[in-house]
Amino acid sequence: QVQLLESGGGSVEAGGVLTLPCTASGPVFSINNMGWYRQTPRQERELVAQLFRGDSTYYSDSAKDRFTISGDMTKNSVSLQMRGLNVEDTGIYYCSLQDRRDSYWGQGTQVTVTT
């Protein structure tokens, strides 16, 4: 069974930096993409950033110029560096992985930005 292990969440002051690593274990088969989603009390889960096989990336409008996604799909890992955090970034962040067979989710890690 594929499992995604997330870490790096926590509380940070506005303007601060957090990095969220994620590593997959289990029978992963030819990853298409890995990414990070965010869910808040006011909004459904939304895609924040995604890394594709071949190293192309996608960022939501709110993540552009502040967040950087990187990873090594040969090691089933992805990391999201978040800079210039603001209170609107508060939420539960979920790591995702899509391979040729299925899509998988992590359990989520809480990020809280304080003023």
MIMI-468620 format. One record per atom (N, C-alpha, C, O, CB): residue in three letters; x, y, z negated. Coordinates in steps of 0.001 Angstrom, whole numbers, plus 500000, padded with zeros to 6 digits. Glycine has a CB too. Layout:
N
AlaXYZ ...
This chain:
115
Gln500845498813500000 Gln500000500000500000 Gln500886501245500000 Gln501838501340499225 Gln499041500001498774 Val500564502191500874 Val501338503427500943 Val500942504332499785 Val499756504542499531 Val501122504146502303 Gln501931504863499090 Gln501678505812498004 Gln502547507037498205 Gln503701506940498622 Gln501950505169496617 Leu501970508199497900 Leu502701509460497989 Leu502949509973496580 Leu502019510111495785 Leu501921510511498837 Leu504206510254496281 Leu504578510749494967 Leu504954512216495087 Leu505923512568495760 Leu505744509924494365 Glu504177513065494429 Glu504402514509494458 Glu505015514956493137 Glu504843514314492101 Glu503080515272494730 Ser505732516066493202 Ser506266516677491983 Ser506464518164492242 Ser506201518651493341 Ser507611516000491542 Gly506929518883491220 Gly507301520273491403 Gly506248521288491036 Gly506531522486491020 Gly507675520481492779 Gly505037520843490739 Gly504015521802490351 Gly504296522393488987 Gly505197521950488275 Gly502654521151490359 Gly503510523405488629 Gly503686524037487333 Gly503164525447487359 Gly502421525841488258 Gly505141524024486920 Ser503567526207486349 Ser503142527591486218 Ser504296528512486549 Ser505429528279486126 Ser502614527873484806 Val504009529564487309 Val505049530509487712 Val504455531906487745 Val503265532075488012 Val505650530132489097 Glu505273532896487476 Glu504797534275487549 Glu504672534723488996 Glu505375534224489875 Glu505737535211486785 Ala503785535652489232 Ala503616536207490575 Ala504960536704491102 Ala505732537338490384 Ala502575537357490569 Gly505217536403492368 Gly506485536763492976 Gly507539535689492868 Gly508606535797493473 Gly506994538002492363 Gly507251534645492098 Gly508219533588491859 Gly508281532563492969 Gly507637532693494011 Gly507909532907490583 Val509081531530492712 Val509348530480493697 Val509064529116493084 Val509411528864491930 Val510810530554494202 Leu508436528241493853 Leu508257526845493481 Leu508536525992494710 Leu508274526398495842 Leu506819526581492922 Thr509071524809494464 Thr509278523848495528 Thr508553522564495171 Thr508673522056494056 Thr510784523590495766 Leu507793522042496135 Leu507005520829495943 Leu507580519709496814 Leu507381519723498029 Leu505504521081496283 Pro508282518747496228 Pro508754517591496997 Pro507696516489497016 Pro506865516385496114 Pro510075517051496408 Cys507749515678498058 Cys506844514543498185 Cys507571513418498911 Cys508223513640499930 Cys505540514943498940 Thr507450512219498376 Thr508067511046499001 Thr507055509923499073 Thr506319509670498119 Thr509323510592498221 Ala507024509256500210 Ala506110508136500405 Ala506838506824500203 Ala508006506674500561 Ala505479508184501798 Ser506121505881499621 Ser506651504525499486 Ser505630503544500035 Ser504448503862500170 Ser506993504196498002 Gly506101502358500347 Gly505193501346500886 Gly505368501209502382 Gly506301501767502959 Gly503744501692500558 Pro504468500463503016 Pro504616500118504443 Pro504213501250505382 Pro503205501147506081 Pro503789498893504762 Val504993502328505402 Val504756503429506337 Val505212502998507728 Val506274502398507894 Val505504504729505884 Phe504387503316508717 Phe504676502859510081 Phe504660504035511028 Phe503594504498511433 Phe503660501791510537 Ser505842504526511387 Ser505999505555512418 Ser505189506808512098 Ser504087507002512611 Ser505583505005513777 Ile505755507648511245 Ile505058508850510792 Ile504822509810511948 Ile505726510088512736 Ile505854509545509686 Asn503595510311512039 Asn503275511376512991 Asn503496512750512366 Asn504048513650512998 Asn501824511245513477 Asn503062512897511126 Asn503241514162510452 Asn503115513986508946 Asn502519513026508457 Asn502231515182510957 Met503694514939508228 Met503525515050506784 Met503207516502506482 Met503645517398507204 Met504803514567506006 Gly502453516741505430 Gly502091518113505144 Gly501613518328503731 Gly501607517415502905 Gly501051518558506082 Trp501214519549503473 Trp500681519954502182 Trp499367520695502381 Trp499251521587503222 Trp501695520833501420 Tyr498376520298501579 Tyr497074520945501549 Tyr496880521580500173 Tyr497541521214499202 Tyr495933519929501866 Arg495958522540500116 Arg495655523199498849 Arg494142523221498653 Arg493379523458499589 Arg496241524643498814 Gln493732522970497420 Gln492308523053497073 Gln492147523975495881 Gln492856523846494883 Gln491715521645496762 Thr491207524911495988 Thr490930525841494895 Thr489463525704494512 Thr488684525104495253 Thr491272527315495298 Pro489077526256493363 Pro487658526174492963 Pro486721526854493961 Pro485546526498494050 Pro487469526805491590 Arg487235527830494712 Arg486374528584495613 Arg486451528086497053 Arg485703528556497911 Arg486739530045495563 Gln487336527151497322 Gln487554526776498715 Gln487791525281498832 Gln488379524654497950 Gln488737527549499306 Glu487325524728499932 Glu487596523328500193 Glu489074523149500523 Glu489800524111500774 Glu486708522803501342 Arg489491521895500513 Arg490887521604500797 Arg491275522170502165 Arg490609521922503170 Arg491144520085500745 Glu492358522927502175 Glu492807523543503421 Glu494262523193503677 Glu495043523007502743 Glu492621525072503376 Leu494613523108504936 Leu495987522818505326 Leu496847524052505109 Leu496504525144505561 Leu496059522355506799 Val497961523874504417 Val498887524979504156 Val500058524927505123 Val500410525938505731 Val499394524936502702 Ala500659523764505266 Ala501815523625506147 Ala501946522167506558 Ala501552521262505822 Ala503116524125505454 Gln502506521954507743 Gln502628520598508264 Gln503916520475509054 Gln504323521391509767 Gln501414520229509141 Leu504543519322508910 Leu505766519009509649 Leu505477517828510557 Leu504976516797510108 Leu506962518699508683 Phe505792517982511830 Phe505509516945512814 Phe506785516209513195 Phe507894516725513058 Phe504851517550514059 Arg506596515017513665 Arg507725514266514220 Arg508306515082515352 Arg507569515543516223 Arg507292512842514714 Gly509609515269515355 Gly510252516165516309 Gly510565517508515675 Gly511202518362516293 Gly509370516360517532 Asp510104517698514404 Asp510448518853513575 Asp509693520134513909 Asp510074521203513432 Asp511894519113513688 Ser508645520059514707 Ser507816521257514858 Ser506986521418513590 Ser506753520461512852 Ser506893521165516131 Thr506548522652513358 Thr505837522948512111 Thr504572523759512394 Thr504417524386513442 Thr506756523715511132 Tyr503684523714511412 Tyr502485524553511418 Tyr502380525198510041 Tyr502671524572509022 Tyr501185523719511767 Tyr501956526465510029 Tyr501685527169508771 Tyr500338527871508870 Tyr499979528407509918 Tyr502814528192508445 Ser499603527861507776 Ser498393528660507718 Ser498797530133507695 Ser499953530467507437 Ser497526528288506471 Asp497840530994507965 Asp498135532425507973 Asp498659532878506618 Asp499551533724506550 Asp496887533228508350 Ser498117532326505543 Ser498532532762504209 Ser499929532247503856 Ser500587532798502973 Ser497523532289503163 Ala500379531203504532 Ala501679530616504220 Ala502810531165505083 Ala503979531102504703 Ala501610529125504379 Lys502458531698506232 Lys503488532206507142 Lys504348533250506459 Lys503846534094505717 Lys502852532796508401 Asp505629533192506709 Asp506622534151506215 Asp506902534028504725 Asp507763534733504199 Asp506167535544506512 Arg506173533127504025 Arg506438532937502590 Arg506815531502502248 Arg507613531265501341 Arg505225533342501781 Phe506236530538502981 Phe506457529123502671 Phe507310528494503762 Phe507258528901504923 Phe505109528366502525 Thr508087527503503376 Thr508895526761504338 Thr508722525271504069 Thr508923524803502949 Thr510398527174504254 Ile508345524531505115 Ile508216523089504992 Ile509401522440505682 Ile509799522850506773 Ile506875522586505594 Ser509953521440505050 Ser511080520717505625 Ser510979519265505183 Ser510233518929504263 Ser512448521348505193 Gly511735518418505849 Gly511651517011505460 Gly512517516128506307 Gly513166516574507253 Gly510241516535505535 Asp512515514861505948 Asp513250513838506667 Asp512324512644506792 Asp512133511896505833 Asp514593513461505946 Met511750512465507970 Met510772511404508136 Met511413510022508160 Met510722509015508009 Met509989511624509402 Thr512709509969508347 Thr513379508663508243 Thr513443508226506782 Thr513636507048506482 Thr514809508723508851 Lys513278509194505878 Lys513262508900504444 Lys511858509093503856 Lys511678509062502638 Lys514274509797503704 Asn510875509290504727 Asn509476509440504303 Asn509304510564503289 Asn508560510412502320 Asn508963508134503709 Ser509975511680503497 Ser509920512755502516 Ser509667514101503173 Ser510055514338504317 Ser511206512805501719 Val509013514968502429 Val508736516331502862 Val508782517227501637 Val508528516782500517 Val507354516436503589 Ser509106518487501859 Ser509207519424500751 Ser508651520765501190 Ser508864521193502324 Ser510672519564500267 Leu507945521422500299 Leu507374522737500586 Leu507979523747499612 Leu507751523669498405 Leu505808522715500477 Gln508746524688500142 Gln509275525767499322 Gln508338526958499441 Gln508030527412500543 Gln510728526147499748 Met507887527460498297 Met506936528567498269 Met507582529768497591 Met508015529691496441 Met505628528161497537 Arg507640530868498314 Arg508238532102497790 Arg507177533180497743 Arg506142533072498401 Arg509446532561498656 Gly507434534229496959 Gly506493535338496895 Gly505097534891496495 Gly504108535364497057 Gly506439536043498221 Leu505008533987495533 Leu503711533440495142 Leu502808534512494543 Leu503270535421493853 Leu503898532303494146 Asn501522534390494817 Asn500525535286494240 Asn499382534456493661 Asn499313533244493862 Asn499996536292495305 Val498494535124492944 Val497454534383492217 Val496543533612493158 Val495954532606492763 Val496621535336491370 Glu496421534074494407 Glu495594533358495377 Glu496197532013495791 Glu495517531181496391 Glu495385534219496604 Asp497452531812495473 Asp498101530533495768 Asp497801529479494704 Asp498154528312494872 Asp499607530726495889 Thr497160529876493627 Thr496815528925492568 Thr495866527851493091 Thr494899528145493795 Thr496178529656491373 Gly496157526620492738 Gly495294525522493169 Gly495982524188492994 Gly497087524104492457 Gly494879525705494619 Ile495314523148493455 Ile495902521808493443 Ile496466521556494840 Ile495763521714495838 Ile494838520701493034 Tyr497711521172494900 Tyr498391520931496161 Tyr498510519427496389 Tyr498967518684495520 Tyr499786521605496176 Tyr498095519005497560 Tyr498094517587497913 Tyr499050517335499065 Tyr499019518031500080 Tyr496677517115498281 Cys499888516346498896 Cys500750515904499978 Cys499967514950500882 Cys499155514156500408 Cys502032515222499422 Ser500218515037502168 Ser499544514155503112 Ser500556513515504052 Ser501625514065504315 Ser498482514926503912 Leu500199512367504538 Leu501015511665505529 Leu500088510980506519 Leu499109510340506137 Leu501970510630504852 Gln500408511124507774 Gln499667510408508807 Gln500671509584509611 Gln501612510127510192 Gln498864511399509732 Asp500461508280509638 Asp501298507454510501 Asp500424506870511608 Asp499292507312511805 Asp502007506320509687 Arg500936505896512317 Arg500184505386513469 Arg498985504540513069 Arg498154504193513909 Arg501093504573514355 Arg498897504214511806 Arg497783503360511385 Arg496725504099510583 Arg495542503777510685 Arg498301502214510573 Asp497129505088509783 Asp496166505663508849 Asp496673507005508328 Asp497769507451508667 Asp495900504696507677 Ser495845507634507494 Ser496210508862506799 Ser496190508596505300 Ser495368507822504808 Ser495247510032507173 Tyr497106509248504574 Tyr497264508995503153 Tyr497382510314502398 Tyr497816511332502938 Tyr498493508109502893 Trp496976510259501117 Trp497009511443500268 Trp497709511129498953 Trp497649510012498441 Trp495586511965500009 Gly498379512161498420 Gly498889512068497070 Gly497798512404496074 Gly496677512746496450 Gly500087512987496882 Gln498141512303494797 Gln497168512562493733 Gln496957514052493493 Gln495960514454492894 Gln497617511898492445 Gly497887514858493955 Gly497773516300493757 Gly498637516788492609 Gly498842516085491619 Gly496333516680493507 Thr499136517998492760 Thr499926518628491715 Thr499443520063491540 Thr499250520788492515 Thr501446518585492054 Gln499250520460490294 Gln498682521774490001 Gln499747522856490103 Gln500845522717489564 Gln498045521788488606 Val499408523935490801 Val500242525140490855 Val499420526287490298 Val498316526552490773 Val500734525449492321 Thr499952526967489293 Thr499262528095488683 Thr500177529309488735 Thr501299529278488231 Thr498841527775487219 Val499684530379489352 Val500443531617489454 Val499832532635488504 Val498636532918488573 Val500459532154490915 Thr500652533181487622 Thr500168534118486605 Thr500685535528486868 Thr501723535720487502 Thr500593533655485207 Thr499944536501486369 Thr500377537903486508 Thr501033538376485227 Thr501464539525485143 Thr499185538820486863 
